[in-house]
Structure formats: C-alpha cells, structure tokens
Amino acid sequence: MEGLWRAVQARHPDVPAVVMITGSAHQQRGASLYARENGHFGPDLWTSAQAPVPELFLAGELLHQVDGQPVGHRALQTLLHEAAHGLAHVRGIKDTSRSGNRYHNRRYAALATELGLVPPVEPDGRGWSECTLTAATAVHYAEALAALADATLPYMRDPWVHVPTPVLIGAGGPAIPGTDDDGDGQGGAAPTGPVVAPPPRRPGAGRAGSRLSIACGCEPPRRLSVTPRQHELAPILCGACEAPFETTDDPDLGETS
C-alpha cells in the first residue's frame, strides 16, 4: 500500500508523505446505525523528527478482489480520493465543510480531477465525494498495482453485501458525456460498482426516541436536533452556507471518503 502511495507522490509531487494505517471499514454507531469509512486523511495527527505528519487510513476490505475487479483498483481509487484531501491540506484549500468534513465542495472536485478521478455530474448529500477511478488513470499505476497484487497481502472480509461486477470508467460501459478517456469523443463508460448493503440489525435493536445532533458548515455552525429518520430521508440544507447539516456526535478525525 505504501508503494502505491509513493507512486501517487511520484506523479503528483505536492501530495504529502503520510503515516499509513489500516483496519476495518465498518463502524457501529449506537445500537443499530452502521457507518462505512473506506479511508480518511487526517492532517498532522502524527509527529516524526519533531515535525507533524498526516495520517492516511485505508480500509483492509479494499484489498479484497471483488467480483473479478483487478486487485488494487478499489484501494487506488480511495488513495487518490484521500490524496486530493492531501493536496488541499498542503495548498491551504478549504475543500470540505466543517461539520465532520463530510461535504466535499467544488474545490475538492477540482483537486480530484487533477489526480485523475472523475467527479459525479451532480452533488449528493456528501457533495462531490463520489469520484471514480478511470481506466486511463489506472494504467499510469499499472506497475504499482501489479506489485500490490504480487504481494498477496492479507485482507479483511467484508460483511456487507456486494453485488454487480464493478466496471471502471472507460472499460466498456455506456458513455457519459464529458468523461472521454480515449479521445474518441464518445465519453467514458458509466461507473457501476459494488452495491453495498449494511449488515442486518441486531434483533430488538431500534431507535425509538433517539435523536441526532446535526450542524451546518457555518462559522460558528448552526445546530439542530432531529430524529434519525428525518436525517436519512433527505439532506437538510442550510440557507446561509448552503451546506447540508451533518451529524456532530463523532469526533472530527479528518476528511473521510
């Protein structure tokens, strides 16, 4: 994994050195709420030679080959996602909202594009977070990806359910205007990837009476208290900063994917 990050640094010198850690992508919050974190970039969480060093987390589940997808492609997509946060940190760019750093703004989308990812056409509740690896970008990292595959690293079993075979943009799916990888003017292929379903809820687990504290991206943030159902139904947007209200119950450990 470190070799893959060094390959990213070799192509993009502004991407900083990091302390890389791994672990499970799956976290349980409360009795029955599950969260998935494939990676995160945490600025200056470590110290080396009396100097601050960022932390990079990459989930162990991403080392698992899913439905015939080439080994390492899921890991590379996440590393490039976090590398965009790294560029923002080095360049002093505000690329996410304050509330848990979950809303990825247009500045983040521009940095991800610089690294070879394709942002979504329209933002969702997390902004332009869901950027996709292209076939053309993967080719640039073929040597590092091959080394990762040859290493046959251990991986973590993913208890969530994966269904259709992932297809890289430009690898044969339907064309999307504005994502032309090969210069033929037809656009790249539509991304299709694992559909992820959370583990089943524990018997008897429920959320009756529970409420979430949420905050927007204003400085200082405006705060609300809502039920989990209200929060999950649709994004609740702030009329001042235009960012969605996000939960504030978890510690802010840095940008997450």
Phi, psi and omega in degrees: 000320178298323179296323178293320177295319178297325178295322176296316179297323181296324179277333184226087188302339179285345179292126188280161170290150184220164165263116185265132177231163178220171182169197182279143176282346190258129181228135176262129180242111183079199186286328188214006180267124181250146177231151178237129178232106180285332180190164170206153175247117181248107183298129167056040178274343182240165177231131178223127182052043178065016179239143179290142180228135179290160175253139174237119176258133175231123184295137180296336178294336182287348178275356179275133177283124185249121172050043176082359177295139181306141180301133175094348183291322177294320178296317181296318179301317180291320179299319179292324175301312181287330176298327176297320175296323178297318177298318179299318180296313182295321185269359179070036182258131176277103187253355180220164177281163184291324188291087180074005181055037184267331182272116181266118187270186182296330178294323175297316181302321179294320179292320178297320178297319178303327181272359176101011175265160177248115179291160175293157180295319180233146179286155172245203182297341177255017179076223181261041184287322190280067178275147189242141176288136176261157177299321181296320179292320180300325180299323181297337183250022184302318182294315179293323178293321178296320178296322178295319179295318180294333182288342181042056181293150172295153179224166179264136177293138182262112181285350177280160187267126177254133178245259197297158179296127178295142177233126179287148174302131181089005184251023170119358180278181179296148186285144173243121178304139176086005178235043184288115182267331189247007176078011182271000178078005184265353184083168179273177181277149178294134180287129170234134185218185181300132171272123190251127177245140182289160176299155180298148178289148177295143179305132177085352181285137180206179183232021182302126177082352181281151179221154180248142172268124181235154182217153179265190182266009179293161175239106356286159183289148170274142187237147177224161174238120184225166175281156176305321180297318178298321182290325184276340186298316180190157178301138175258112188262145176273130180288345181271304183263350179067010177268153178286149172289133180234158180295148181238013184286337184264148178294144180278103183257004181125181184289138179238154181265000000 
